[in-house]
Amino acid sequence: MADFLTRLGGAAFLLLLLVTAAVEAVETESDEGSMISEEGTVGYELKTSKKKSKKLHCKQKGTSCYKKMLYCPAACARTCTFDCSNNCKTTCPTVTVSPPQLKPSDVPVPPPPPPPTIAPTKIKKVRCRNKTYPGCYYREYSCPASCPSTCEIDCVTCSPVCNCDRPGAVCQDPRFIGGDGLTFYFHGKKDHDFCLVTDPNLHINGHFIGKTNINKTRDFTWVQALGILFDNHQLYVGARKTAVWDDTVDRLDLTFDGEPVYLPESEGASWQFLTKPSVTITRGHTTNDVVMEVEGNFRIKATVVPITQKDSIIHHYGITNDDCFAHLDLSFKFYSLTGAVNGVLGQTYADNYMSRIKMGVQMPVLGGNMEFSSSSLFASDCAVSRFVGQGNLEDDNFEFDYMHCGGSKTGRGMACKH
């Protein structure tokens, strides 16, 4: 009997050992399955809906937690650590989230600044003032959109026409339309004078102003003033330097034989020099627009215009607020030129003229700075000069100062005296 109990006890002990080994094998397989799953291999964890917490043992001897067993919390079921020195607690690792790295294409680009506001150009009203055309006389028209402030009425057709689109025009960055109807550009040089027309009894110089163009070999230039010689007289018309343009403010300067000419600011106001030939200056508009006519010799229409913000943007002039480069748009008509006439514009009226400009290009340019250059505004010493005049001018290099004077309010013009 005693032998039987001894054998039974041994069998029970063996059975207990087998059960314990089986349990440990299951736990080991569970842990290995979870580890494999974390590395991305389909395994044990895919078969369960919830990760099983990892079991940890403290192996640090000499601490109160030695051999103590704990499970990882649910927040980090498989990644916690057992800190034996921290009151026997498990801790989850700190996760640092770095901001995503943006690709260059993902970096936000600020929107471009809005384009500058360009004020609309005021449309000018014009009338026919030639009484020999009664059907058109004094009828009012608006200037075309292509020249909103620089047109006049053709009384024959009774329609507005742009001053800068007819033969004899000199406008903009100087664009010339010759007597032959061909368009060309002559840029000259800023702060220099050039002969535009020269004939035995007519010599016209133009004073060029401008800005240096860093991207090209030439300046941006405009005609700021005219010095006109005929008989033994001198006539000057020019645009005053202006910062901010206001079309209601007159920016014209006029002198005749050195004396300033005053014109009341009313459309149609005129000044007349009662000699032979007669000289008449008439306002085409209340401000900044005059027609100068010498009987039997020439008729010149001069309009002061600024470089607008729109022009500066389109052509890259770089105009600043301290100077709008007020200049003259000009329209010439000649009554008695000879066949030997010369000058930048005058040569196109000569009998033997053959155009030197290169046709078929977008911007045909005429050279000849040296042959057309004059030493001063009232000098007739350009290389192609034809001027003789009638009588002797006292001083070809006549200089003058801007002068202003008052006048009557009757609507009639007058010449001021020193």
Phi, psi and omega per residue, in radians:
M1 nan -0.759 3.130
A2 -1.123 -0.652 3.135
D3 -1.161 -0.632 3.130
F4 -1.131 -0.729 -3.131
L5 -1.169 -0.638 3.128
T6 -1.095 -0.773 3.129
R7 -1.129 -0.699 -3.138
L8 -1.119 -0.723 3.116
G9 -1.089 -0.693 3.123
G10 -1.128 -0.698 3.134
A11 -1.127 -0.705 3.124
A12 -1.105 -0.676 -3.135
F13 -1.145 -0.724 3.104
L14 -1.098 -0.704 3.127
L15 -1.091 -0.691 3.124
L16 -1.108 -0.717 3.126
L17 -1.100 -0.715 3.127
L18 -1.105 -0.731 3.138
V19 -1.106 -0.772 -3.139
T20 -1.073 -0.736 3.133
A21 -1.120 -0.678 -3.136
A22 -1.125 -0.745 3.127
V23 -1.077 -0.784 -3.136
E24 -1.116 -0.619 3.123
A25 -1.123 -0.714 3.125
V26 -1.101 -0.767 -3.124
E27 -1.126 -0.712 3.136
T28 -1.099 -0.760 3.118
E29 -1.088 -0.650 3.125
S30 -1.124 -0.792 -3.132
D31 -1.098 -0.765 -3.117
E32 -1.134 -0.672 3.115
G33 -1.085 -0.716 3.128
S34 -1.141 -0.760 -3.121
M35 -1.062 -0.774 -3.131
I36 -1.086 -0.697 -3.133
S37 -1.104 -0.665 -3.128
E38 -1.142 -0.487 -3.133
E39 -1.444 -0.013 3.025
G40 1.778 0.095 -3.130
T41 -1.682 2.366 3.129
V42 -1.125 2.164 -3.075
G43 -2.728 -2.458 -3.004
Y44 -1.116 -0.743 -3.029
E45 -1.105 -0.492 3.138
L46 -1.205 -0.264 -3.116
K47 -1.587 -0.097 -3.116
T48 -2.065 2.638 3.139
S49 -1.531 -0.194 -3.098
K50 -2.525 2.335 3.129
K51 -1.177 2.438 3.106
K52 -1.488 2.348 -3.103
S53 -1.132 2.447 -3.125
K54 -1.341 2.474 -3.135
K55 -1.737 2.265 -3.106
L56 -2.130 2.606 3.081
H57 -2.110 2.442 3.032
C58 -1.430 2.160 -3.105
K59 -1.969 0.204 -3.117
Q60 -1.568 1.913 -3.113
K61 -1.221 2.693 3.110
G62 1.455 0.070 3.081
T63 -1.949 2.799 -3.120
S64 -1.223 -0.236 -3.099
C65 -1.670 -0.016 -3.036
Y66 -0.927 2.250 -3.139
K67 1.184 0.165 3.098
K68 -1.387 2.506 -3.086
M69 -1.940 2.329 3.083
L70 -2.373 2.737 3.070
Y71 -1.858 2.570 3.100
C72 -1.147 2.539 3.074
P73 -1.194 2.882 -3.070
A74 -1.114 -0.511 -3.105
A75 -1.129 -0.484 3.115
C76 -2.517 1.127 -2.959
A77 -1.036 -0.479 -3.073
R78 -2.099 0.046 -3.005
T79 -2.193 0.176 -3.085
C80 -1.381 2.947 3.079
T81 -2.211 2.730 -3.127
F82 -1.840 1.931 3.108
D83 -1.672 1.755 -3.071
C84 -1.158 -0.434 -3.094
S85 -1.580 -0.054 -3.083
N86 -1.901 1.085 3.078
N87 0.964 0.569 3.073
C88 0.972 0.976 3.134
K89 -2.179 2.635 3.004
T90 -1.589 2.595 3.141
T91 -2.273 2.515 3.080
C92 -1.528 2.530 3.135
P93 -1.185 2.562 3.097
T94 -1.395 2.205 -3.116
V95 -1.752 2.088 3.107
T96 -1.744 2.099 -3.115
V97 -1.746 1.982 3.116
S98 -1.525 2.545 -3.136
P99 -1.136 2.605 -3.127
P100 -1.149 2.477 3.105
Q101 -1.424 2.117 -3.103
L102 -1.447 2.405 3.004
K103 -1.292 2.725 3.111
P104 -0.934 -0.587 -3.128
S105 -1.282 -0.338 -3.125
D106 -1.561 -0.215 -3.111
V107 -1.218 2.173 -3.111
P108 -1.129 2.355 3.126
V109 -1.825 2.196 -3.141
P110 -1.092 2.532 -3.133
P111 -1.144 2.598 3.136
P112 -1.159 2.656 3.123
P113 -1.123 2.608 3.138
P114 -1.143 2.588 3.126
P115 -1.126 2.626 -3.136
P116 -1.085 2.535 3.130
T117 -1.328 2.206 -3.131
I118 -1.855 2.077 -3.123
A119 -1.212 2.401 3.123
P120 -1.135 2.538 3.130
T121 -1.354 2.352 3.141
K122 -1.242 2.305 -3.128
I123 -1.416 2.206 -3.112
K124 -1.480 2.515 3.051
K125 -1.771 2.359 -3.118
V126 -2.308 2.752 -3.122
R127 -2.352 2.674 2.969
C128 -1.435 2.255 -3.095
R129 -2.049 0.319 3.107
N130 -1.726 1.927 -3.046
K131 -1.232 -0.212 3.113
T132 -1.301 -0.089 3.062
Y133 -2.085 1.328 -3.029
P134 -1.060 -0.512 -3.140
G135 -1.224 -0.309 -3.117
C136 -2.040 -0.275 -3.027
Y137 -0.962 2.204 3.049
Y138 1.150 0.224 3.030
R139 -1.339 2.394 -3.058
E140 -1.671 2.408 3.098
Y141 -2.353 2.740 3.054
S142 -1.675 2.500 3.103
C143 -1.127 2.611 3.083
P144 -1.116 2.807 -3.133
A145 -1.105 -0.484 -3.123
S146 -1.284 -0.309 3.094
C147 -2.573 1.215 -2.989
P148 -1.093 -0.345 -3.091
S149 -2.218 0.066 -3.078
T150 -2.364 1.170 3.075
C151 -2.344 2.968 3.033
E152 -2.566 2.935 -3.106
I153 -1.564 2.260 2.936
D154 -1.504 1.820 -3.023
C155 -1.165 -0.383 3.133
V156 -1.203 -0.854 3.126
T157 -1.599 -0.155 -3.120
C158 0.940 0.946 3.137
S159 -2.586 2.621 3.124
P160 -1.309 2.450 3.118
V161 -2.305 2.567 3.128
C162 -1.329 2.254 -3.133
N163 -1.043 -0.575 -3.021
C164 -1.508 0.078 -3.085
D165 -1.999 0.333 -3.122
R166 -2.159 2.722 3.079
P167 -0.951 2.417 -3.116
G168 1.616 0.170 -3.121
A169 -1.617 2.499 3.015
V170 -2.352 1.917 -3.013
C171 -2.497 2.920 2.962
Q172 1.025 -2.412 -3.035
D173 -1.584 1.562 -2.032
P174 -0.729 2.041 3.071
R175 -1.850 2.116 -3.097
F176 -1.844 2.465 2.910
I177 -2.029 1.954 -3.025
G178 -1.279 3.039 3.087
G179 -1.102 -0.360 3.097
D180 -1.516 0.004 3.110
G181 1.502 -0.020 -3.130
L182 -1.522 2.469 -3.135
T183 -1.677 2.387 3.067
F184 -2.651 2.922 -3.138
Y185 -2.046 2.450 3.017
F186 -2.315 1.971 -2.995
H187 -1.591 -0.393 3.141
G188 0.977 -2.368 3.127
K189 -2.714 2.449 -3.090
K190 -1.100 2.555 3.113
D191 1.111 0.480 3.075
H192 -2.227 2.842 -3.135
D193 -1.977 2.438 -3.102
F194 -2.363 2.552 -3.125
C195 -1.394 2.043 3.126
L196 -1.587 -0.702 3.126
V197 -2.477 2.336 3.039
T198 -2.475 2.212 -3.090
D199 -2.591 2.901 -3.085
P200 -0.925 -0.627 3.140
N201 -2.143 0.497 3.065
L202 -2.767 2.216 3.080
H203 -2.420 2.158 -3.097
I204 -2.178 2.063 3.021
N205 -1.804 2.609 3.050
G206 -2.060 2.352 3.059
H207 -1.652 2.185 -3.070
F208 -1.742 2.296 2.971
I209 -1.964 2.919 3.137
G210 3.094 -3.044 3.109
K211 -2.239 2.505 3.089
T212 -1.207 2.293 3.110
N213 -1.780 1.847 -3.057
I214 -1.217 -0.299 -3.096
N215 -1.651 -0.091 -3.118
K216 -2.373 2.966 -3.116
T217 -1.500 -0.074 -3.136
R218 -2.061 2.884 3.065
D219 -1.514 2.747 2.827
F220 -1.370 2.182 -3.055
T221 -2.329 2.714 3.074
W222 -2.533 2.680 3.107
V223 -1.467 2.013 -3.086
Q224 -1.646 -0.468 -3.070
A225 -2.723 2.771 3.037
L226 -2.111 2.430 2.932
G227 -1.994 2.005 -2.996
I228 -1.980 2.212 3.090
L229 -1.978 2.288 3.023
F230 -2.697 2.602 -3.024
D231 0.824 -2.100 3.035
N232 -2.098 0.588 -3.076
H233 -2.024 2.771 3.070
Q234 -2.247 2.262 3.131
L235 -2.178 2.277 -3.122
Y236 -2.125 2.404 2.968
V237 -2.423 2.324 -3.094
G238 -2.676 2.830 3.090
A239 -1.766 2.288 3.115
R240 -1.317 2.594 3.066
K241 -1.094 2.326 -3.017
T242 -2.401 2.356 3.085
A243 -1.473 -1.183 -3.137
V244 -1.851 2.190 -3.046
W245 -1.400 2.360 3.026
D246 -2.429 1.953 -3.037
D247 -1.165 -0.262 3.122
T248 -1.446 -0.144 3.125
V249 -1.796 2.176 -3.092
D250 -1.287 2.197 -3.133
R251 -2.036 0.403 3.131
L252 -1.614 2.486 2.956
D253 -2.130 2.307 -3.130
L254 -2.305 2.357 3.000
T255 -2.429 2.611 3.061
F256 -2.263 2.109 -3.060
D257 0.880 0.699 3.054
G258 1.533 -0.135 -3.129
E259 -1.785 2.312 3.126
P260 -1.138 2.495 3.126
V261 -1.829 2.229 3.127
Y262 -1.798 2.290 3.050
L263 -2.203 2.153 3.063
P264 -0.989 2.565 -3.090
E265 -1.448 1.271 3.068
S266 -2.556 2.411 -3.097
E267 -1.058 2.277 -3.133
G268 1.613 -0.166 3.101
A269 -1.071 2.447 -3.040
S270 -2.405 2.770 3.051
W271 -2.254 2.433 -3.082
Q272 -2.405 2.379 3.050
F273 -1.787 1.899 -2.961
L274 -1.491 1.272 3.022
T275 -2.324 -3.130 3.044
K276 -1.886 2.085 -0.049
P277 -1.346 2.690 -3.139
S278 -1.295 2.605 3.125
V279 -2.102 2.175 -3.102
T280 -2.217 2.330 3.056
I281 -2.160 2.171 -3.034
T282 -2.258 2.406 3.059
R283 -1.328 2.210 3.031
G284 -1.503 -0.263 3.124
H285 -2.627 2.970 -3.079
T286 -1.107 -0.522 3.128
T287 -2.490 2.674 2.906
N288 1.068 0.450 -3.106
D289 -2.685 2.051 3.122
V290 -2.396 2.729 3.004
V291 -2.086 2.168 3.131
M292 -1.938 2.215 -3.093
E293 -2.355 2.273 3.021
V294 -1.949 2.115 -3.028
E295 -0.920 2.181 3.087
G296 1.280 0.101 -3.080
N297 -2.138 -1.080 -3.080
F298 -2.760 2.868 3.003
R299 -2.394 2.193 -3.116
I300 -2.222 2.212 3.029
K301 -1.786 2.193 -3.106
A302 -2.177 2.245 3.134
T303 -2.208 2.223 3.078
V304 -1.434 2.208 3.126
V305 -2.362 2.653 3.087
P306 -1.675 2.968 2.864
I307 -1.470 1.980 -3.088
T308 -1.370 2.874 3.084
Q309 -1.044 -0.673 3.119
K310 -1.106 -0.802 3.106
D311 -1.032 -0.761 -3.098
S312 -1.103 -0.696 -3.138
I313 -1.194 -0.786 -3.081
I314 -1.148 -0.777 -3.027
H315 -1.742 0.017 3.111
H316 1.046 0.754 3.129
Y317 -1.262 -0.497 -3.118
G318 1.240 0.674 -3.136
I319 -1.250 2.338 -3.136
T320 -1.867 3.078 -3.053
N321 -1.315 -0.154 -3.103
D322 -1.573 -0.152 3.138
D323 -2.842 2.092 3.115
C324 -1.657 0.160 3.089
F325 0.893 0.971 3.058
A326 -1.015 2.349 -3.076
H327 -2.575 -3.097 -3.073
L328 -1.854 2.301 2.825
D329 -1.677 2.240 -2.935
L330 -2.180 2.548 3.055
S331 -2.354 2.108 -3.052
F332 -1.888 2.489 2.966
K333 -2.408 2.261 -3.048
F334 -2.024 2.485 -3.077
Y335 -1.890 -0.381 -3.001
S336 -2.560 0.711 3.109
L337 -1.238 2.576 3.042
T338 -1.554 2.980 3.135
G339 -1.262 -0.182 -3.106
A340 -1.733 0.181 -3.093
V341 -1.002 2.580 -3.123
N342 -2.478 -2.981 -3.053
G343 1.891 2.908 -3.092
V344 -0.929 -0.865 3.110
L345 -1.593 -0.698 -3.032
G346 -1.035 -0.606 -3.095
Q347 -1.041 -0.459 -3.110
T348 -1.279 -0.130 3.074
Y349 -1.786 -0.020 -3.083
A350 -1.269 2.691 -3.098
D351 -1.136 -0.694 -3.046
N352 -1.782 0.400 -3.043
Y353 -1.241 2.294 2.982
M354 -2.202 2.142 -3.027
S355 -1.059 2.348 3.113
R356 -1.693 -0.103 -3.062
I357 -1.353 2.631 3.132
K358 -1.473 1.988 -3.103
M359 -1.412 2.766 3.090
G360 1.527 -0.043 3.091
V361 -1.734 2.771 -3.062
Q362 -1.146 -0.618 -3.072
M363 -2.360 1.407 -3.127
P364 -1.172 2.197 -3.048
V365 -2.008 2.340 3.066
L366 -1.732 2.234 3.070
G367 -1.538 -2.858 3.088
G368 1.893 0.535 3.126
N369 -0.954 -0.697 -3.060
M370 -1.229 -0.781 -3.064
E371 -1.260 -0.384 -3.108
F372 -1.826 -0.048 -3.075
S373 -1.258 2.380 3.076
S374 -2.041 2.652 -3.079
S375 -1.316 -0.404 3.089
S376 -2.782 3.036 -3.010
L377 -1.144 -0.573 -3.125
F378 -1.893 0.348 3.081
A379 -1.585 2.519 3.105
S380 -1.994 0.755 -3.027
D381 -1.912 0.343 3.074
C382 -1.192 2.785 -3.021
A383 -1.090 -0.429 -3.081
V384 -1.831 0.260 -3.037
S385 -1.023 2.430 3.072
R386 -2.103 0.012 -2.934
F387 -1.299 2.329 3.040
V388 -2.116 -0.775 3.134
G389 1.298 -3.089 3.084
Q390 -2.161 2.097 -3.022
G391 1.493 3.043 -3.112
N392 -1.853 2.188 3.043
L393 -1.253 2.435 -3.084
E394 -1.148 -0.604 -3.065
D395 -2.743 1.922 3.129
D396 -1.100 -0.479 -3.103
N397 -1.724 0.664 -3.132
F398 -0.997 2.283 3.071
E399 -2.056 2.656 -3.106
F400 -2.527 2.781 3.046
D401 -1.867 2.677 3.022
Y402 -1.129 2.329 -3.121
M403 -2.309 2.591 3.124
H404 -2.284 2.507 3.125
C405 -2.599 2.857 -3.134
G406 -1.630 3.083 3.130
G407 -2.813 -3.137 -3.114
S408 -1.296 2.900 3.124
K409 -1.777 0.323 -3.050
T410 -1.377 -0.196 -3.090
G411 1.643 -0.055 3.109
R412 -1.735 2.483 -3.130
G413 -1.393 2.919 3.087
M414 -2.692 2.807 3.031
A415 -1.767 2.316 3.139
C416 -1.455 2.600 3.135
K417 -2.027 2.680 3.072
H418 -1.159 nan nan
